[in-house]
Amino acid sequence: MLSRMDDPAGDALHRAFDPEVFRRDGHAAVERLADYLRDALDGGSLPVLPWAPPEAALAAWPAEFPERGGTPFAELLERAIAGSIHLHHPRFVGHQVTAPLPHAALAEFAAALLNNGMAVYEMGPAATAMEHAVVRFLCGALGLGGGAGTDPEPGGVLTSGGSLGNLTALLAARRAGAGFDAWRDGAAAGPPLAFLAGADVHYALARAAGIMGLGADGLVRVPLDARRRLAPEQLKPALAVAARAGRRVLGVAANAGSTPVGAFDPLEEIAEFCAREGLWLHVDGAHGAAAALSPKYRGLVAGIERADSVVWDAHKMLLVPALVTAVLFRDARRSWDPFAEDAPYLFPGAVRGEGEAWFDVAHRTLECTKRMMSFELYAVLAGFGPALLGDYVTRCFDLARRFGELLEETPDFELPVAPEANIVCFRYVPLGGDQDLDAVQERVRRRLIEDGSFYLVQTRLDGAVHLRTTLIHPRTSEADLADLLTAIRRAAAA
């Protein structure tokens, strides 16, 4: 047997796995991250985004590495913090990604070291059990299927992001309603298929239709009402349009908290239409399904319990790190439908939920080696309880409504649609000016990003550029939003 002295590579590996080195560096890292968290939450000593041009950022992280390394982890951590956008800053009001609870980050830290791939139960026993538990909780929160022990019993799976989640749900809908086996024989083995969806549905649904071979016309857009919700009375005409084009419509994809403005489609009316026409109802609740946890805003998702499938992102409004997405089914048996491949090295003799296979989550998700994302959500629910999440959702939605009122009270700002969730779109309209308003919004946003005072994004509504905020930080205040309007005026004047 080689000694470490005779095996320098083995000695380097031994040192790389040294628990005491890990203990030392880990303690130092947590101390530094705790200081960072304090400074970010305070909001006074850090910019929201330490802006640097992409070329400068690339130069700061060279692709040439010393053969035997040697860069201290503390140095790498410091550089990463210095060059990252700070989601824990109360003036991060940009995209729909939450500032995760520190304990959720600790759970991810532990999950990363344990590294249980959990395609099959034996590769992630604890993670698999936690996944089944959190899926059960989420189904219950939405009222899907009436709860455990009912017929049908609800169920689902966790996956990496809303894009994969929506694809998984639409694949299940195709299996249920296509009338032919598109997985085995291909999309051309039957008539052209389609889904109906509102004009503001997330682009992940269009991507899913493309991946499934449905083509650009596989997502038939339904007009919106004045509140940018899918107009239920337009569903029947859209169904007729698809029929005239020779397409078999499989279902309707509705929004619970649309990405552009946070609108909630009228799910009760859409569910009635789907029931009459024998169509699958899929709800993209990636952002807004969390309203179910708020007693005050639960009514926004009324009817979601009638959905055949729901996508819910925990990294949006459940305070966990990205990416954790639940794909939920009113009938748990449908969770076996999207994917149908034999893999005897993983599933010896087990098919479609028979025997012990029900516990092997890789049957029901695109991923094989899937990280143990369930630990993060389980840690939040067990450690802080659903009530904390409900309070958080309520606070964010309340703040958005107050911001909407503030915008309506302010003559040099326009509010195109009153917020339903915590997403608010608006335009700055300088008084007495004759300017290109689209250019004004773009210029204002760029200046705010570059000076680091706020981080917000922009979108187009009916062809016009609007500024867009997601009030997702638990400590963003009304005073922060008043300061945002002042900062916008200052940036425009500059």
Secondary structure, 3 states (H helix, E strand, C coil): CCCCCCCHHHHHHHHHCCHHHHHHHHHHHHHHHHHHHHHHHHCCCCCCCCCCCHHHHHHHCCCCCCCCCCCCHHHHHHHHHHCCCCCCCCCECCCCCCCCCHHHHHHHHHHHHHCCCCCCHHHCHHHHHHHHHHHHHHHHHHCHHHCCCCCCCCEEEEECCHHHHHHHHHHHHHHHHCCCCHHHHCHHHCCCEEEEEECCCCHHHHHHHHHCCCCHHHEEEECECCCCCECHHHHHHHHHHHHHCCCEEEEEEEEECCCCCCCECCHHHHHHHHHHHCCEEEEECCCHHHHHHCCCCHHHHCCHHHCCEEEEEHHHHCCCCCCCEEEEECCHHHHHCCCCCCCCCCCCCCCCCCHHHHHCHHHHCCCCCCCCCHHHHHHHHHHHCHHHHHHHHHHHHHHHHHHHHHHHHCCCEECCCCCCCCEEEEEECCCCCCCCHHHHHHHHHHHHHHHCCCECEEEEECCEEEEEEECCCCCCCHHHHHHHHHHHHHHHHC
